């Protein structure tokens, strides 16, 4: 599945992937350990707003990574740049 996603980014979307990594286990632990292994300067992770009830019963993956990480974490949501202070390029 990972190889298919990497191939799609290159062929269908015109992007490039510098490296890809596969881990099994708890995602938040694996992401934090991988960031240490490759000495990442910044971790970027997707996130979404949780309903109030979801927040009561547990943290999202992004929140768990944010709590465990020993380096900066940028959480990007699916709302686009509606609430961003930086203007878009024309």
PyMOL Python script that loads the backbone (N, CA, C, O; Angstrom):
from pymol import cmd

cmd.read_pdbstr("""\
ATOM      1  N   UNK A   1       0.818  -1.189   0.000  1.00  0.00           N
ATOM      2  CA  UNK A   1       0.000   0.000   0.000  1.00  0.00           C
ATOM      3  C   UNK A   1       0.869   1.263   0.000  1.00  0.00           C
ATOM      4  O   UNK A   1       0.576   2.230  -0.703  1.00  0.00           O
ATOM      5  N   UNK A   2       1.930   1.239   0.792  1.00  0.00           N
ATOM      6  CA  UNK A   2       2.820   2.403   0.847  1.00  0.00           C
ATOM      7  C   UNK A   2       3.446   2.665  -0.513  1.00  0.00           C
ATOM      8  O   UNK A   2       3.507   3.811  -0.960  1.00  0.00           O
ATOM      9  N   UNK A   3       3.912   1.611  -1.174  1.00  0.00           N
ATOM     10  CA  UNK A   3       4.522   1.781  -2.494  1.00  0.00           C
ATOM     11  C   UNK A   3       3.529   2.355  -3.491  1.00  0.00           C
ATOM     12  O   UNK A   3       3.900   3.174  -4.331  1.00  0.00           O
ATOM     13  N   UNK A   4       2.268   1.935  -3.409  1.00  0.00           N
ATOM     14  CA  UNK A   4       1.235   2.473  -4.292  1.00  0.00           C
ATOM     15  C   UNK A   4       1.031   3.964  -4.064  1.00  0.00           C
ATOM     16  O   UNK A   4       0.889   4.729  -5.018  1.00  0.00           O
ATOM     17  N   UNK A   5       1.015   4.377  -2.801  1.00  0.00           N
ATOM     18  CA  UNK A   5       0.843   5.808  -2.484  1.00  0.00           C
ATOM     19  C   UNK A   5       2.017   6.634  -2.988  1.00  0.00           C
ATOM     20  O   UNK A   5       1.834   7.722  -3.533  1.00  0.00           O
ATOM     21  N   UNK A   6       3.219   6.111  -2.804  1.00  0.00           N
ATOM     22  CA  UNK A   6       4.410   6.823  -3.273  1.00  0.00           C
ATOM     23  C   UNK A   6       4.372   6.951  -4.796  1.00  0.00           C
ATOM     24  O   UNK A   6       4.665   8.017  -5.337  1.00  0.00           O
ATOM     25  N   UNK A   7       4.013   5.878  -5.479  1.00  0.00           N
ATOM     26  CA  UNK A   7       3.917   5.888  -6.928  1.00  0.00           C
ATOM     27  C   UNK A   7       2.853   6.891  -7.394  1.00  0.00           C
ATOM     28  O   UNK A   7       3.068   7.611  -8.369  1.00  0.00           O
ATOM     29  N   UNK A   8       1.722   6.939  -6.709  1.00  0.00           N
ATOM     30  CA  UNK A   8       0.645   7.870  -7.078  1.00  0.00           C
ATOM     31  C   UNK A   8       1.097   9.326  -6.951  1.00  0.00           C
ATOM     32  O   UNK A   8       0.784  10.158  -7.803  1.00  0.00           O
ATOM     33  N   UNK A   9       1.828   9.621  -5.894  1.00  0.00           N
ATOM     34  CA  UNK A   9       2.326  10.991  -5.703  1.00  0.00           C
ATOM     35  C   UNK A   9       3.211  11.389  -6.867  1.00  0.00           C
ATOM     36  O   UNK A   9       3.135  12.521  -7.345  1.00  0.00           O
ATOM     37  N   UNK A  10       4.052  10.473  -7.331  1.00  0.00           N
ATOM     38  CA  UNK A  10       4.949  10.785  -8.439  1.00  0.00           C
ATOM     39  C   UNK A  10       4.269  10.815  -9.786  1.00  0.00           C
ATOM     40  O   UNK A  10       4.460  11.754 -10.558  1.00  0.00           O
ATOM     41  N   UNK A  11       3.473   9.793 -10.082  1.00  0.00           N
ATOM     42  CA  UNK A  11       2.888   9.664 -11.417  1.00  0.00           C
ATOM     43  C   UNK A  11       1.617  10.493 -11.594  1.00  0.00           C
ATOM     44  O   UNK A  11       1.487  11.212 -12.585  1.00  0.00           O
ATOM     45  N   UNK A  12       0.702  10.406 -10.672  1.00  0.00           N
ATOM     46  CA  UNK A  12      -0.594  11.066 -10.829  1.00  0.00           C
ATOM     47  C   UNK A  12      -0.594  12.528 -10.405  1.00  0.00           C
ATOM     48  O   UNK A  12      -1.285  13.354 -11.002  1.00  0.00           O
ATOM     49  N   UNK A  13       0.179  12.845  -9.378  1.00  0.00           N
ATOM     50  CA  UNK A  13       0.123  14.190  -8.825  1.00  0.00           C
ATOM     51  C   UNK A  13       1.330  15.050  -9.193  1.00  0.00           C
ATOM     52  O   UNK A  13       1.351  16.245  -8.901  1.00  0.00           O
ATOM     53  N   UNK A  14       2.329  14.452  -9.828  1.00  0.00           N
ATOM     54  CA  UNK A  14       3.490  15.212 -10.268  1.00  0.00           C
ATOM     55  C   UNK A  14       4.429  15.617  -9.149  1.00  0.00           C
ATOM     56  O   UNK A  14       5.258  16.508  -9.334  1.00  0.00           O
ATOM     57  N   UNK A  15       4.317  14.987  -7.997  1.00  0.00           N
ATOM     58  CA  UNK A  15       5.184  15.313  -6.866  1.00  0.00           C
ATOM     59  C   UNK A  15       6.355  14.354  -6.777  1.00  0.00           C
ATOM     60  O   UNK A  15       6.590  13.553  -7.682  1.00  0.00           O
ATOM     61  N   UNK A  16       7.073  14.443  -5.693  1.00  0.00           N
ATOM     62  CA  UNK A  16       8.186  13.526  -5.465  1.00  0.00           C
ATOM     63  C   UNK A  16       8.246  13.182  -3.975  1.00  0.00           C
ATOM     64  O   UNK A  16       7.854  13.977  -3.121  1.00  0.00           O
ATOM     65  N   UNK A  17       8.731  12.014  -3.694  1.00  0.00           N
ATOM     66  CA  UNK A  17       8.882  11.542  -2.317  1.00  0.00           C
ATOM     67  C   UNK A  17      10.358  11.263  -2.090  1.00  0.00           C
ATOM     68  O   UNK A  17      10.947  10.431  -2.779  1.00  0.00           O
ATOM     69  N   UNK A  18      10.953  11.947  -1.138  1.00  0.00           N
ATOM     70  CA  UNK A  18      12.380  11.784  -0.864  1.00  0.00           C
ATOM     71  C   UNK A  18      12.663  10.434  -0.210  1.00  0.00           C
ATOM     72  O   UNK A  18      13.668   9.794  -0.518  1.00  0.00           O
ATOM     73  N   UNK A  19      11.779   9.999   0.691  1.00  0.00           N
ATOM     74  CA  UNK A  19      11.953   8.720   1.385  1.00  0.00           C
ATOM     75  C   UNK A  19      10.610   8.315   1.973  1.00  0.00           C
ATOM     76  O   UNK A  19       9.769   9.161   2.277  1.00  0.00           O
ATOM     77  N   UNK A  20      10.421   7.019   2.128  1.00  0.00           N
ATOM     78  CA  UNK A  20       9.209   6.531   2.784  1.00  0.00           C
ATOM     79  C   UNK A  20       9.618   5.475   3.801  1.00  0.00           C
ATOM     80  O   UNK A  20      10.616   4.777   3.621  1.00  0.00           O
ATOM     81  N   UNK A  21       8.848   5.367   4.859  1.00  0.00           N
ATOM     82  CA  UNK A  21       9.178   4.467   5.953  1.00  0.00           C
ATOM     83  C   UNK A  21       7.931   3.704   6.368  1.00  0.00           C
ATOM     84  O   UNK A  21       6.827   4.249   6.362  1.00  0.00           O
ATOM     85  N   UNK A  22       8.112   2.450   6.724  1.00  0.00           N
ATOM     86  CA  UNK A  22       6.996   1.619   7.171  1.00  0.00           C
ATOM     87  C   UNK A  22       7.283   1.127   8.573  1.00  0.00           C
ATOM     88  O   UNK A  22       8.372   0.624   8.849  1.00  0.00           O
ATOM     89  N   UNK A  23       6.321   1.267   9.454  1.00  0.00           N
ATOM     90  CA  UNK A  23       6.426   0.793  10.839  1.00  0.00           C
ATOM     91  C   UNK A  23       5.120   0.123  11.228  1.00  0.00           C
ATOM     92  O   UNK A  23       4.062   0.469  10.703  1.00  0.00           O
ATOM     93  N   UNK A  24       5.188  -0.824  12.136  1.00  0.00           N
ATOM     94  CA  UNK A  24       3.997  -1.442  12.708  1.00  0.00           C
ATOM     95  C   UNK A  24       3.977  -1.136  14.193  1.00  0.00           C
ATOM     96  O   UNK A  24       5.019  -0.899  14.804  1.00  0.00           O
ATOM     97  N   UNK A  25       2.779  -1.142  14.770  1.00  0.00           N
ATOM     98  CA  UNK A  25       2.641  -0.873  16.195  1.00  0.00           C
ATOM     99  C   UNK A  25       1.827   0.385  16.431  1.00  0.00           C
ATOM    100  O   UNK A  25       1.051   0.811  15.574  1.00  0.00           O
ATOM    101  N   UNK A  26       2.010   0.968  17.590  1.00  0.00           N
ATOM    102  CA  UNK A  26       1.274   2.188  17.925  1.00  0.00           C
ATOM    103  C   UNK A  26       1.800   3.344  17.079  1.00  0.00           C
ATOM    104  O   UNK A  26       2.989   3.659  17.123  1.00  0.00           O
ATOM    105  N   UNK A  27       0.915   3.973  16.311  1.00  0.00           N
ATOM    106  CA  UNK A  27       1.367   5.027  15.391  1.00  0.00           C
ATOM    107  C   UNK A  27       2.084   6.180  16.086  1.00  0.00           C
ATOM    108  O   UNK A  27       3.115   6.649  15.603  1.00  0.00           O
ATOM    109  N   UNK A  28       1.549   6.639  17.215  1.00  0.00           N
ATOM    110  CA  UNK A  28       2.176   7.795  17.864  1.00  0.00           C
ATOM    111  C   UNK A  28       3.591   7.480  18.332  1.00  0.00           C
ATOM    112  O   UNK A  28       4.475   8.332  18.249  1.00  0.00           O
ATOM    113  N   UNK A  29       3.809   6.263  18.823  1.00  0.00           N
ATOM    114  CA  UNK A  29       5.141   5.867  19.269  1.00  0.00           C
ATOM    115  C   UNK A  29       6.076   5.715  18.073  1.00  0.00           C
ATOM    116  O   UNK A  29       7.218   6.173  18.108  1.00  0.00           O
ATOM    117  N   UNK A  30       5.584   5.069  17.013  1.00  0.00           N
ATOM    118  CA  UNK A  30       6.399   4.873  15.817  1.00  0.00           C
ATOM    119  C   UNK A  30       6.808   6.172  15.155  1.00  0.00           C
ATOM    120  O   UNK A  30       7.947   6.315  14.710  1.00  0.00           O
ATOM    121  N   UNK A  31       5.884   7.125  15.087  1.00  0.00           N
ATOM    122  CA  UNK A  31       6.194   8.417  14.464  1.00  0.00           C
ATOM    123  C   UNK A  31       7.252   9.177  15.252  1.00  0.00           C
ATOM    124  O   UNK A  31       8.165   9.763  14.672  1.00  0.00           O
ATOM    125  N   UNK A  32       7.126   9.165  16.563  1.00  0.00           N
ATOM    126  CA  UNK A  32       8.093   9.881  17.398  1.00  0.00           C
ATOM    127  C   UNK A  32       9.475   9.222  17.310  1.00  0.00           C
ATOM    128  O   UNK A  32      10.488   9.917  17.235  1.00  0.00           O
ATOM    129  N   UNK A  33       9.519   7.889  17.320  1.00  0.00           N
ATOM    130  CA  UNK A  33      10.803   7.182  17.208  1.00  0.00           C
ATOM    131  C   UNK A  33      11.442   7.409  15.840  1.00  0.00           C
ATOM    132  O   UNK A  33      12.653   7.606  15.746  1.00  0.00           O
ATOM    133  N   UNK A  34      10.642   7.384  14.789  1.00  0.00           N
ATOM    134  CA  UNK A  34      11.170   7.630  13.449  1.00  0.00           C
ATOM    135  C   UNK A  34      11.740   9.038  13.336  1.00  0.00           C
ATOM    136  O   UNK A  34      12.799   9.233  12.740  1.00  0.00           O
ATOM    137  N   UNK A  35      11.049  10.016  13.902  1.00  0.00           N
ATOM    138  CA  UNK A  35      11.547  11.390  13.873  1.00  0.00           C
ATOM    139  C   UNK A  35      12.917  11.479  14.541  1.00  0.00           C
ATOM    140  O   UNK A  35      13.795  12.202  14.071  1.00  0.00           O
ATOM    141  N   UNK A  36      13.098  10.743  15.637  1.00  0.00           N
ATOM    142  CA  UNK A  36      14.413  10.720  16.297  1.00  0.00           C
ATOM    143  C   UNK A  36      15.451  10.045  15.417  1.00  0.00           C
ATOM    144  O   UNK A  36      16.568  10.542  15.277  1.00  0.00           O
ATOM    145  N   UNK A  37      15.081   8.898  14.814  1.00  0.00           N
ATOM    146  CA  UNK A  37      16.020   8.138  13.987  1.00  0.00           C
ATOM    147  C   UNK A  37      16.549   8.965  12.824  1.00  0.00           C
ATOM    148  O   UNK A  37      17.743   8.927  12.528  1.00  0.00           O
ATOM    149  N   UNK A  38      15.679   9.703  12.171  1.00  0.00           N
ATOM    150  CA  UNK A  38      16.111  10.475  10.997  1.00  0.00           C
ATOM    151  C   UNK A  38      16.468  11.910  11.354  1.00  0.00           C
ATOM    152  O   UNK A  38      16.788  12.715  10.479  1.00  0.00           O
ATOM    153  N   UNK A  39      16.413  12.222  12.633  1.00  0.00           N
ATOM    154  CA  UNK A  39      16.748  13.556  13.149  1.00  0.00           C
ATOM    155  C   UNK A  39      15.935  14.645  12.445  1.00  0.00           C
ATOM    156  O   UNK A  39      16.484  15.632  11.957  1.00  0.00           O
ATOM    157  N   UNK A  40      14.621  14.445  12.403  1.00  0.00           N
ATOM    158  CA  UNK A  40      13.718  15.404  11.757  1.00  0.00           C
ATOM    159  C   UNK A  40      13.720  16.721  12.527  1.00  0.00           C
ATOM    160  O   UNK A  40      13.683  16.735  13.757  1.00  0.00           O
ATOM    161  N   UNK A  41      13.762  17.808  11.795  1.00  0.00           N
ATOM    162  CA  UNK A  41      13.707  19.123  12.415  1.00  0.00           C
ATOM    163  C   UNK A  41      12.283  19.560  12.716  1.00  0.00           C
ATOM    164  O   UNK A  41      12.056  20.414  13.574  1.00  0.00           O
ATOM    165  N   UNK A  42      11.319  18.969  12.005  1.00  0.00           N
ATOM    166  CA  UNK A  42       9.910  19.313  12.171  1.00  0.00           C
ATOM    167  C   UNK A  42       9.070  18.106  11.786  1.00  0.00           C
ATOM    168  O   UNK A  42       9.320  17.463  10.766  1.00  0.00           O
ATOM    169  N   UNK A  43       8.085  17.806  12.599  1.00  0.00           N
ATOM    170  CA  UNK A  43       7.130  16.751  12.277  1.00  0.00           C
ATOM    171  C   UNK A  43       5.849  17.423  11.793  1.00  0.00           C
ATOM    172  O   UNK A  43       5.333  18.328  12.449  1.00  0.00           O
ATOM    173  N   UNK A  44       5.338  16.981  10.644  1.00  0.00           N
ATOM    174  CA  UNK A  44       4.095  17.507  10.104  1.00  0.00           C
ATOM    175  C   UNK A  44       3.106  16.358  10.070  1.00  0.00           C
ATOM    176  O   UNK A  44       3.388  15.303   9.502  1.00  0.00           O
ATOM    177  N   UNK A  45       1.944  16.562  10.680  1.00  0.00           N
ATOM    178  CA  UNK A  45       0.945  15.504  10.771  1.00  0.00           C
ATOM    179  C   UNK A  45      -0.432  16.081  10.472  1.00  0.00           C
ATOM    180  O   UNK A  45      -0.733  17.218  10.835  1.00  0.00           O
ATOM    181  N   UNK A  46      -1.250  15.297   9.818  1.00  0.00           N
ATOM    182  CA  UNK A  46      -2.617  15.723   9.518  1.00  0.00           C
ATOM    183  C   UNK A  46      -3.494  15.582  10.750  1.00  0.00           C
ATOM    184  O   UNK A  46      -3.291  14.686  11.568  1.00  0.00           O
ATOM    185  N   UNK A  47      -4.440  16.443  10.873  1.00  0.00           N
ATOM    186  CA  UNK A  47      -5.361  16.388  11.997  1.00  0.00           C
ATOM    187  C   UNK A  47      -6.735  16.866  11.574  1.00  0.00           C
ATOM    188  O   UNK A  47      -6.902  17.440  10.498  1.00  0.00           O
ATOM    189  N   UNK A  48      -7.690  16.630  12.406  1.00  0.00           N
ATOM    190  CA  UNK A  48      -9.042  17.114  12.138  1.00  0.00           C
ATOM    191  C   UNK A  48      -9.667  17.487  13.474  1.00  0.00           C
ATOM    192  O   UNK A  48      -9.269  16.997  14.532  1.00  0.00           O
ATOM    193  N   UNK A  49     -10.649  18.360  13.393  1.00  0.00           N
ATOM    194  CA  UNK A  49     -11.348  18.746  14.614  1.00  0.00           C
ATOM    195  C   UNK A  49     -12.217  17.596  15.083  1.00  0.00           C
ATOM    196  O   UNK A  49     -12.926  16.969  14.296  1.00  0.00           O
ATOM    197  N   UNK A  50     -12.150  17.330  16.369  1.00  0.00           N
ATOM    198  CA  UNK A  50     -12.948  16.253  16.935  1.00  0.00           C
ATOM    199  C   UNK A  50     -14.222  16.806  17.542  1.00  0.00           C
ATOM    200  O   UNK A  50     -14.265  17.928  18.046  1.00  0.00           O
ATOM    201  N   UNK A  51     -15.245  15.993  17.479  1.00  0.00           N
ATOM    202  CA  UNK A  51     -16.491  16.349  18.162  1.00  0.00           C
ATOM    203  C   UNK A  51     -16.236  16.360  19.666  1.00  0.00           C
ATOM    204  O   UNK A  51     -15.307  15.710  20.147  1.00  0.00           O
ATOM    205  N   UNK A  52     -17.049  17.088  20.396  1.00  0.00           N
ATOM    206  CA  UNK A  52     -16.863  17.217  21.842  1.00  0.00           C
ATOM    207  C   UNK A  52     -16.802  15.852  22.520  1.00  0.00           C
ATOM    208  O   UNK A  52     -15.959  15.632  23.390  1.00  0.00           O
ATOM    209  N   UNK A  53     -17.676  14.942  22.138  1.00  0.00           N
ATOM    210  CA  UNK A  53     -17.721  13.616  22.750  1.00  0.00           C
ATOM    211  C   UNK A  53     -16.437  12.837  22.465  1.00  0.00           C
ATOM    212  O   UNK A  53     -15.936  12.133  23.342  1.00  0.00           O
ATOM    213  N   UNK A  54     -15.902  12.956  21.252  1.00  0.00           N
ATOM    214  CA  UNK A  54     -14.639  12.295  20.929  1.00  0.00           C
ATOM    215  C   UNK A  54     -13.501  12.827  21.789  1.00  0.00           C
ATOM    216  O   UNK A  54     -12.651  12.058  22.238  1.00  0.00           O
ATOM    217  N   UNK A  55     -13.479  14.138  22.023  1.00  0.00           N
ATOM    218  CA  UNK A  55     -12.422  14.731  22.852  1.00  0.00           C
ATOM    219  C   UNK A  55     -12.490  14.233  24.281  1.00  0.00           C
ATOM    220  O   UNK A  55     -11.456  14.080  24.931  1.00  0.00           O
ATOM    221  N   UNK A  56     -13.699  13.976  24.787  1.00  0.00           N
ATOM    222  CA  UNK A  56     -13.859  13.498  26.158  1.00  0.00           C
ATOM    223  C   UNK A  56     -13.272  12.106  26.317  1.00  0.00           C
ATOM    224  O   UNK A  56     -12.658  11.799  27.339  1.00  0.00           O
ATOM    225  N   UNK A  57     -13.463  11.249  25.290  1.00  0.00           N
ATOM    226  CA  UNK A  57     -13.058   9.854  25.417  1.00  0.00           C
ATOM    227  C   UNK A  57     -11.645   9.552  24.953  1.00  0.00           C
ATOM    228  O   UNK A  57     -11.171   8.435  25.161  1.00  0.00           O
ATOM    229  N   UNK A  58     -10.973  10.470  24.352  1.00  0.00           N
ATOM    230  CA  UNK A  58      -9.596  10.190  23.976  1.00  0.00           C
ATOM    231  C   UNK A  58      -9.007  11.225  23.043  1.00  0.00           C
ATOM    232  O   UNK A  58      -9.712  11.947  22.338  1.00  0.00           O
ATOM    233  N   UNK A  59      -7.701  11.269  23.068  1.00  0.00           N
ATOM    234  CA  UNK A  59      -6.968  12.221  22.235  1.00  0.00           C
ATOM    235  C   UNK A  59      -6.816  11.675  20.822  1.00  0.00           C
ATOM    236  O   UNK A  59      -6.800  10.462  20.615  1.00  0.00           O
ATOM    237  N   UNK A  60      -6.707  12.560  19.870  1.00  0.00           N
ATOM    238  CA  UNK A  60      -6.465  12.160  18.483  1.00  0.00           C
ATOM    239  C   UNK A  60      -5.002  11.750  18.334  1.00  0.00           C
ATOM    240  O   UNK A  60      -4.181  11.985  19.219  1.00  0.00           O
ATOM    241  N   UNK A  61      -4.699  11.135  17.200  1.00  0.00           N
ATOM    242  CA  UNK A  61      -3.323  10.746  16.918  1.00  0.00           C
ATOM    243  C   UNK A  61      -2.416  11.977  16.942  1.00  0.00           C
ATOM    244  O   UNK A  61      -1.325  11.931  17.511  1.00  0.00           O
ATOM    245  N   UNK A  62      -2.856  13.063  16.336  1.00  0.00           N
ATOM    246  CA  UNK A  62      -2.046  14.281  16.302  1.00  0.00           C
ATOM    247  C   UNK A  62      -1.748  14.784  17.716  1.00  0.00           C
ATOM    248  O   UNK A  62      -0.628  15.203  18.005  1.00  0.00           O
ATOM    249  N   UNK A  63      -2.741  14.741  18.587  1.00  0.00           N
ATOM    250  CA  UNK A  63      -2.520  15.190  19.966  1.00  0.00           C
ATOM    251  C   UNK A  63      -1.543  14.277  20.696  1.00  0.00           C
ATOM    252  O   UNK A  63      -0.703  14.754  21.459  1.00  0.00           O
ATOM    253  N   UNK A  64      -1.643  12.976  20.470  1.00  0.00           N
ATOM    254  CA  UNK A  64      -0.735  12.028  21.116  1.00  0.00           C
ATOM    255  C   UNK A  64       0.693  12.252  20.658  1.00  0.00           C
ATOM    256  O   UNK A  64       1.623  12.216  21.464  1.00  0.00           O
ATOM    257  N   UNK A  65       0.871  12.484  19.355  1.00  0.00           N
ATOM    258  CA  UNK A  65       2.217  12.763  18.826  1.00  0.00           C
ATOM    259  C   UNK A  65       2.745  14.062  19.427  1.00  0.00           C
ATOM    260  O   UNK A  65       3.901  14.129  19.843  1.00  0.00           O
ATOM    261  N   UNK A  66       1.906  15.086  19.474  1.00  0.00           N
ATOM    262  CA  UNK A  66       2.304  16.377  20.021  1.00  0.00           C
ATOM    263  C   UNK A  66       2.788  16.239  21.462  1.00  0.00           C
ATOM    264  O   UNK A  66       3.774  16.870  21.843  1.00  0.00           O
ATOM    265  N   UNK A  67       2.121  15.439  22.251  1.00  0.00           N
ATOM    266  CA  UNK A  67       2.510  15.240  23.659  1.00  0.00           C
ATOM    267  C   UNK A  67       3.813  14.478  23.809  1.00  0.00           C
ATOM    268  O   UNK A  67       4.590  14.759  24.721  1.00  0.00           O
ATOM    269  N   UNK A  68       4.068  13.510  22.923  1.00  0.00           N
ATOM    270  CA  UNK A  68       5.249  12.652  23.046  1.00  0.00           C
ATOM    271  C   UNK A  68       6.498  13.221  22.377  1.00  0.00           C
ATOM    272  O   UNK A  68       7.616  12.892  22.772  1.00  0.00           O
ATOM    273  N   UNK A  69       6.317  14.060  21.383  1.00  0.00           N
ATOM    274  CA  UNK A  69       7.440  14.496  20.558  1.00  0.00           C
ATOM    275  C   UNK A  69       8.420  15.378  21.325  1.00  0.00           C
ATOM    276  O   UNK A  69       8.040  16.161  22.196  1.00  0.00           O
ATOM    277  N   UNK A  70       9.681  15.223  20.973  1.00  0.00           N
ATOM    278  CA  UNK A  70      10.725  16.042  21.572  1.00  0.00           C
ATOM    279  C   UNK A  70      11.236  17.083  20.582  1.00  0.00           C
ATOM    280  O   UNK A  70      12.332  17.622  20.733  1.00  0.00           O
ATOM    281  N   UNK A  71      10.412  17.354  19.560  1.00  0.00           N
ATOM    282  CA  UNK A  71      10.750  18.330  18.528  1.00  0.00           C
ATOM    283  C   UNK A  71       9.474  19.014  18.063  1.00  0.00           C
ATOM    284  O   UNK A  71       8.388  18.561  18.422  1.00  0.00           O
ATOM    285  N   UNK A  72       9.553  20.072  17.289  1.00  0.00           N
ATOM    286  CA  UNK A  72       8.339  20.784  16.863  1.00  0.00           C
ATOM    287  C   UNK A  72       7.413  19.903  16.029  1.00  0.00           C
ATOM    288  O   UNK A  72       7.865  19.080  15.233  1.00  0.00           O
ATOM    289  N   UNK A  73       6.113  20.090  16.227  1.00  0.00           N
ATOM    290  CA  UNK A  73       5.085  19.360  15.481  1.00  0.00           C
ATOM    291  C   UNK A  73       4.123  20.384  14.884  1.00  0.00           C
ATOM    292  O   UNK A  73       3.613  21.252  15.592  1.00  0.00           O
ATOM    293  N   UNK A  74       3.879  20.276  13.581  1.00  0.00           N
ATOM    294  CA  UNK A  74       2.916  21.119  12.889  1.00  0.00           C
ATOM    295  C   UNK A  74       1.720  20.249  12.539  1.00  0.00           C
ATOM    296  O   UNK A  74       1.861  19.253  11.830  1.00  0.00           O
ATOM    297  N   UNK A  75       0.539  20.620  13.034  1.00  0.00           N
ATOM    298  CA  UNK A  75      -0.679  19.872  12.748  1.00  0.00           C
ATOM    299  C   UNK A  75      -1.447  20.626  11.669  1.00  0.00           C
ATOM    300  O   UNK A  75      -1.804  21.790  11.847  1.00  0.00           O
ATOM    301  N   UNK A  76      -1.696  19.952  10.550  1.00  0.00           N
ATOM    302  CA  UNK A  76      -2.385  20.536   9.407  1.00  0.00           C
ATOM    303  C   UNK A  76      -3.752  19.886   9.301  1.00  0.00           C
ATOM    304  O   UNK A  76      -3.863  18.660   9.292  1.00  0.00           O
ATOM    305  N   UNK A  77      -4.802  20.712   9.221  1.00  0.00           N
ATOM    306  CA  UNK A  77      -6.135  20.122   9.099  1.00  0.00           C
ATOM    307  C   UNK A  77      -6.658  20.259   7.679  1.00  0.00           C
ATOM    308  O   UNK A  77      -5.996  20.840   6.820  1.00  0.00           O
ATOM    309  N   UNK A  78      -7.832  19.728   7.438  1.00  0.00           N
ATOM    310  CA  UNK A  78      -8.386  19.693   6.092  1.00  0.00           C
ATOM    311  C   UNK A  78      -9.178  20.946   5.729  1.00  0.00           C
ATOM    312  O   UNK A  78      -9.847  20.969   4.696  1.00  0.00           O
ATOM    313  N   UNK A  79      -9.117  21.975   6.546  1.00  0.00           N
ATOM    314  CA  UNK A  79      -9.860  23.201   6.253  1.00  0.00           C
ATOM    315  C   UNK A  79      -9.153  24.087   5.259  1.00  0.00           C
ATOM    316  O   UNK A  79      -9.691  25.121   4.862  1.00  0.00           O
ATOM    317  N   UNK A  80      -7.976  23.713   4.853  1.00  0.00           N
ATOM    318  CA  UNK A  80      -7.233  24.547   3.913  1.00  0.00           C
ATOM    319  C   UNK A  80      -6.633  25.744   4.623  1.00  0.00           C
ATOM    320  O   UNK A  80      -6.247  25.656   5.789  1.00  0.00           O
ATOM    321  N   UNK A  81      -6.555  26.849   3.925  1.00  0.00           N
ATOM    322  CA  UNK A  81      -5.907  28.031   4.496  1.00  0.00           C
ATOM    323  C   UNK A  81      -6.906  29.117   4.850  1.00  0.00           C
ATOM    324  O   UNK A  81      -6.569  30.300   4.812  1.00  0.00           O
ATOM    325  N   UNK A  82      -8.111  28.740   5.187  1.00  0.00           N
ATOM    326  CA  UNK A  82      -9.135  29.746   5.528  1.00  0.00           C
ATOM    327  C   UNK A  82      -8.733  30.615   6.708  1.00  0.00           C
ATOM    328  O   UNK A  82      -8.975  31.822   6.700  1.00  0.00           O
ATOM    329  N   UNK A  83      -8.127  30.018   7.714  1.00  0.00           N
ATOM    330  CA  UNK A  83      -7.822  30.755   8.938  1.00  0.00           C
ATOM    331  C   UNK A  83      -6.340  31.114   9.056  1.00  0.00           C
ATOM    332  O   UNK A  83      -5.859  31.387  10.156  1.00  0.00           O
ATOM    333  N   UNK A  84      -5.622  31.116   7.952  1.00  0.00           N
ATOM    334  CA  UNK A  84      -4.202  31.388   7.972  1.00  0.00           C
ATOM    335  C   UNK A  84      -3.968  32.880   7.790  1.00  0.00           C
ATOM    336  O   UNK A  84      -4.643  33.534   6.995  1.00  0.00           O
ATOM    337  N   UNK A  85      -3.007  33.408   8.532  1.00  0.00           N
ATOM    338  CA  UNK A  85      -2.712  34.835   8.466  1.00  0.00           C
ATOM    339  C   UNK A  85      -1.824  35.177   7.271  1.00  0.00           C
ATOM    340  O   UNK A  85      -1.716  36.347   6.903  1.00  0.00           O
ATOM    341  N   UNK A  86      -1.191  34.183   6.662  1.00  0.00           N
ATOM    342  CA  UNK A  86      -0.311  34.426   5.528  1.00  0.00           C
ATOM    343  C   UNK A  86      -1.143  34.442   4.263  1.00  0.00           C
ATOM    344  O   UNK A  86      -1.900  33.502   4.022  1.00  0.00           O
ATOM    345  N   UNK A  87      -1.026  35.491   3.436  1.00  0.00           N
ATOM    346  CA  UNK A  87      -1.839  35.550   2.210  1.00  0.00           C
ATOM    347  C   UNK A  87      -1.419  34.494   1.210  1.00  0.00           C
ATOM    348  O   UNK A  87      -0.252  34.107   1.145  1.00  0.00           O
ATOM    349  N   UNK A  88      -2.394  34.027   0.422  1.00  0.00           N
ATOM    350  CA  UNK A  88      -2.115  33.064  -0.636  1.00  0.00           C
ATOM    351  C   UNK A  88      -1.421  33.759  -1.793  1.00  0.00           C
ATOM    352  O   UNK A  88      -1.595  34.959  -2.008  1.00  0.00           O
ATOM    353  N   UNK A  89      -0.626  32.986  -2.543  1.00  0.00           N
ATOM    354  CA  UNK A  89      -0.008  33.508  -3.762  1.00  0.00           C
ATOM    355  C   UNK A  89      -1.050  33.623  -4.839  1.00  0.00           C
ATOM    356  O   UNK A  89      -1.956  32.793  -4.906  1.00  0.00           O
ATOM    357  N   UNK A  90      -0.952  34.638  -5.696  1.00  0.00           N
ATOM    358  CA  UNK A  90      -1.953  34.785  -6.775  1.00  0.00           C
ATOM    359  C   UNK A  90      -1.840  33.684  -7.808  1.00  0.00           C
ATOM    360  O   UNK A  90      -2.604  33.663  -8.773  1.00  0.00           O
TER     361      UNK A  90
END
""", "prot")
cmd.dss("prot")
cmd.show_as("cartoon", "prot")
cmd.util.cbc("prot")
cmd.orient("prot")
